[in-house]
């Protein structure tokens, strides 16, 4: 596909949008007020808005290889802080997908370069659940590790000071873990939602001072 074709596609997309909803772009330009932050994989087969049937402006999105939540990732933390404190989202969704290439790479022992460092958290998840995973066949092991990694990332989101500060302010915020199946397009809820500090291990909970949790304006 030539790069020029993308501009043709853009024109066709605009025409389709405005034919159905003439005010769509004017409304979109005036406000961004999503209730959801999506933390997903960079995989081109996992289009966040399409999967959940939401228009632009309704879903704030961060994507990286294997949908990881690394405490030192300033990119992700900046997105999370903006979503929670400025946009006042109500839900953070960590969504992985079956057959994830990043998870598959973490299972292997082939040197890939820089990304090997990025995938270390998945290797740690593998080690913690090794006894369970070694009893599965290759496909089952990959699928289960995709799920387990998402669950770990939900905990990592909830453990951030950003989310815990929001809870301390009384902000109604839930962190969910989902997984997407490329074969049929279905989402699966992994039932690992965290919506209050008590869902975290005590050692991960932050003690707050009154000054630190000064209330922010709710939208």
Number of C-alpha atoms within 10 A of each C-alpha: 5 6 7 8 10 11 11 10 11 11 12 11 12 13 13 12 14 12 11 9 10 13 11 15 13 9 11 14 9 8 9 14 17 20 18 23 25 21 28 27 24 17 17 7 10 18 12 20 16 10 12 11 10 12 12 14 17 16 20 23 19 18 17 15 17 27 25 28 23 16 12 8 10 10 11 19 18 12 15 25 17 16 24 23 17 14 19 23 23 18 20 27 22 26 30 32 26 20 17 22 16 22 25 20 18 25 17 10 8 9 10 11 8 8 13 16 10 15 19 12 19 25 19 13 17 23 12 12 14 14 10 12 18 12 10 13 9 13 12 14 19 21 20 18 26 28 22 20 24 30 23 18 24 26 22 18 26 26 21 19 17 18 25 25 21 21 18 20 16 12 21 14 22 19 23 25 26 21 22 22 16 14 8 7 12 11 16 15 13 15 10 16 20 20 20 19 18 10 15 16 10 9 7 17 16 14 10 13 9 9 7 11 15 12 14 12 8 9 8
